[in-house]
Structures are given as C-alpha cells and as structure tokens.
Amino acid sequence: MTDLTADLAAALDRTLDPVPAGRLAPVVERLIRDYRSGTVPSSPILRSADDAAAYAAYRMPATYAAVLDVLDRAAARVPDPATLLDAGGGTGAAVWAAAQVWPALRRATVLEATEPARALGRRLAADAGSATVRDARWEAAVLDTAPRLPEADLVTACYLLGELTGPVREALVDAAARAARVVAVVEPGTPAGYARVLAARDRLLAAGMTVVAPCPHDGACPITGDDWCHFAVRVPRTSRHRVLKAGSLGHEDEKFSYVVAVRQADGDAAAPAPGRIVRHPATRKGLVTLRVCEAGGALRDTPVPRSRNELYRSARDAAWGDPWPPEGHAP
Ligand SMILES: C[S@@+](CC[C@H](N)C(=O)[O-])C[C@H]1O[C@@H](n2cnc3c(N)ncnc32)[C@H](O)[C@@H]1O
C-alpha cells in the first residue's frame, strides 16, 4: 500500500523545489497576515500561482496532517466512504488524507473557487501512488448561500469556514448534511475556529446527524469560559518550510478543532468514543490525570493511579485526542 504521506511530501518537493524561496517568502508573509486577520476575505486569498505555491509550501503539510488525524480517528466510527466531496479543497490536502485513511476510496471531487489552487492541486496529484488522488476531479465552484453539492459518502470542509460569510457557512453545512452520510469539518484550533466548529456541530445535529468525534455525546459542549476544545498534531518541518517561515525548530504543532457527524441508517452501528481526552495528560510519579469529556456530557479530571495496573499503563500511553477509557474498560 502506498504511503501517501511520503508521497505528498515528495510531490511537494518535486513541484516546489524549483520555485525560489526568495520569491515565496514575501507571499507567505502576506498569507499569514491574511489568515490571521480574523476577517472574512472580500476577495480570494490564493490569487496567483505563487500564492498557491506558498500555501502548499507552508500550510498544506500541516492541514494534511490535521485532516489525516481527524479522519483516522473517525475511521473506526463511520462507514468506509467510497466517494469524497471536498469543499474549498484548495491544493487537495483532504483528498490525500482521505485516500490514505481509506485506500478503497473510489472517487474524490474537489470544489474550489480559485484556478491557481486547482491547478497546483492537480499537479501535485498527478504522480500520486493512489489512483483516486491522481483521478480526483477538480471543479471550479464558488460556494454561496445556495450551494449545490453533489451527493458523496463523505463531505469535508477543512480550514474553509473562516473564509465564508455567516450565511454561506450555514448554507454549506446544511448542504453537506443533505449531501453526505458523513461530514467532517476542520478549523484552526483557535477560539474563533472552535466557535465555527461548534456552530457547524449545532447545524449538523439539527439536520438529524449524530456526532461521532471528537465529542462522545450530542449534548452541549462542556468546555466553556476561556477554554476551547482543540487538539494538536506534530508536523515535521522541511528545510523549505524553515526558510519560508524563518523558524529553526524541526517541527511545528498544528492545532485544530473539528467535528465529524454521521447520518445513522438502519442497522448502522456508528458510535462515538466512550470519552475523549481533551488535554495533554498530566503525569507525575504513580499518577496520570486525564481531562476527559465524558459520554454523559461532563468534563472531568480523571486520576488513574498506579494501583489501577493495566488501566494505569493505558493512561501512561494515552495522548491528547485519544478515546478514553480504552476498549474493554467500563467508563
Ligand atoms: C485555507 S484554504 C484551505 C484549503 C484546504 N481545504 C486545506 O485544508 O488545505 C481555503 C480554501 O477555500 C477556498 N474558498 C474560499 N472561499 C470559497 C468559496 N466561497 N467557494 C469555494 N472555495 C472557496 C479558497 O480558495 C482556499 O483554497
């Protein structure tokens, strides 16, 4: 089976290495400013081939890693999709991630507003080891308040909602709920990204879907006040990335918020995790404390002392974002 993570890294190298870093660095600076502005852009952010190349160089490895983590965690809890529709797919991160998680994925369609992003996405995918990635359809589409989404088993909207006005955002989530069995929404792991995920979660529930990740329940989110539900994935930095973002660390931690919802059909057994670890486990000698969002809707700091033997060993191995307790242990 092809490792699409390595394959994507190779495709990025092949495509971006010939582009001088000196040309992309100022573009990266502008993109960072635009994405951090917190305002809905009035015109597309990725306007030129260099914009798309800069995005692919400094953001795509991280958005791919976040979406991969989300889909990987959801995979045990949703029916395997045969078809994917990726809204606002940019350079195609979700297509690569979905094909990595579900090698039997047959068809992927990307709806993307800007030609430079579509063109680069196509180019990156051209030599992928997955036929589904290679044959992905890239469709020109500007999502508005009446989006027409073709049916698909899985609809993804990753790092998109923040670029849409409120009414377009709501219409997209509603249309995704109508078009798909499974909807995955991923946003930056900031308070604003979390708020957009929470609003999308409400609409998916109102449309009759069930949340399978990260929440272990369909009730109100217990993370309130100045805290927000988010997770993180470690992304190795390429030398190109270090040059473009003037960083020296060999990795960065991509923080993200997400929700995955499923439309239950007769006979389906899709179920959320019994609980979810929503913060780095706190470990001291003989005791691991896990902050767990529980199936009953409560948020609880759960101490697991060494005297719990096997459960303690599991707690020591557990990570932020993992389900809890492990299979076979009563919650
Ligand atoms: C931040 S990028 C995310 C790209 C990709 N989903 C990822 O995770 O890497 C947002 C993408 O959404 C596209 N986009 C923004 N508004 C859109 C709209 N109304 N219709 C279609 N695409 C849109 C942008 O052109 C851009 O490629």
The ligand as an SDF file (V2000), in Angstrom:
LIG
                    3D

 27 29  0  0  0  0  0  0  0  0999 V2000
   -7.3460   27.9750    3.8620 C   0  0  0  0  0  0  0  0  0  0  0  0
   -7.6500   27.2230    2.3300 S   0  0  0  0  0  0  0  0  0  0  0  0
   -7.9100   25.5120    2.8210 C   0  0  0  0  0  0  0  0  0  0  0  0
   -7.6350   24.5730    1.7050 C   0  0  0  0  0  0  0  0  0  0  0  0
   -7.7470   23.0940    2.0590 C   0  0  0  0  0  0  0  0  0  0  0  0
   -9.1020   22.7510    2.4200 N   0  0  0  0  0  0  0  0  0  0  0  0
   -6.7800   22.7090    3.1460 C   0  0  0  0  0  0  0  0  0  0  0  0
   -7.2420   22.2580    4.2100 O   0  0  0  0  0  0  0  0  0  0  0  0
   -5.5690   22.8430    2.9440 O   0  0  0  0  0  0  0  0  0  0  0  0
   -9.3190   27.6930    1.9530 C   0  0  0  0  0  0  0  0  0  0  0  0
   -9.6970   27.3640    0.5170 C   0  0  0  0  0  0  0  0  0  0  0  0
  -11.0910   27.6080    0.3380 O   0  0  0  0  0  0  0  0  0  0  0  0
  -11.2820   28.2400   -0.9060 C   0  0  0  0  0  0  0  0  0  0  0  0
  -12.5100   29.0270   -0.8250 N   0  0  0  0  0  0  0  0  0  0  0  0
  -12.7350   30.1310   -0.0840 C   0  0  0  0  0  0  0  0  0  0  0  0
  -13.9900   30.5800   -0.2820 N   0  0  0  0  0  0  0  0  0  0  0  0
  -14.5590   29.7340   -1.1660 C   0  0  0  0  0  0  0  0  0  0  0  0
  -15.8410   29.6560   -1.7550 C   0  0  0  0  0  0  0  0  0  0  0  0
  -16.8080   30.5590   -1.4770 N   0  0  0  0  0  0  0  0  0  0  0  0
  -16.1080   28.6570   -2.6230 N   0  0  0  0  0  0  0  0  0  0  0  0
  -15.1420   27.7220   -2.9040 C   0  0  0  0  0  0  0  0  0  0  0  0
  -13.9110   27.7500   -2.3810 N   0  0  0  0  0  0  0  0  0  0  0  0
  -13.6200   28.7460   -1.5160 C   0  0  0  0  0  0  0  0  0  0  0  0
  -10.0550   29.1090   -1.0630 C   0  0  0  0  0  0  0  0  0  0  0  0
   -9.8390   29.4780   -2.4150 O   0  0  0  0  0  0  0  0  0  0  0  0
   -8.9780   28.2250   -0.4990 C   0  0  0  0  0  0  0  0  0  0  0  0
   -8.4170   27.4080   -1.4910 O   0  0  0  0  0  0  0  0  0  0  0  0
  1  2  1  0
  2  3  1  0
  2 10  1  0
  3  4  1  0
  4  5  1  0
  5  6  1  0
  5  7  1  0
  7  8  2  0
  7  9  1  0
 10 11  1  0
 11 12  1  0
 11 26  1  0
 12 13  1  0
 13 14  1  0
 13 24  1  0
 14 15  1  0
 14 23  1  0
 15 16  2  0
 16 17  1  0
 17 18  1  0
 17 23  2  0
 18 19  1  0
 18 20  2  0
 20 21  1  0
 21 22  2  0
 22 23  1  0
 24 25  1  0
 24 26  1  0
 26 27  1  0
M  CHG  2   2   1   9  -1
M  END
$$$$
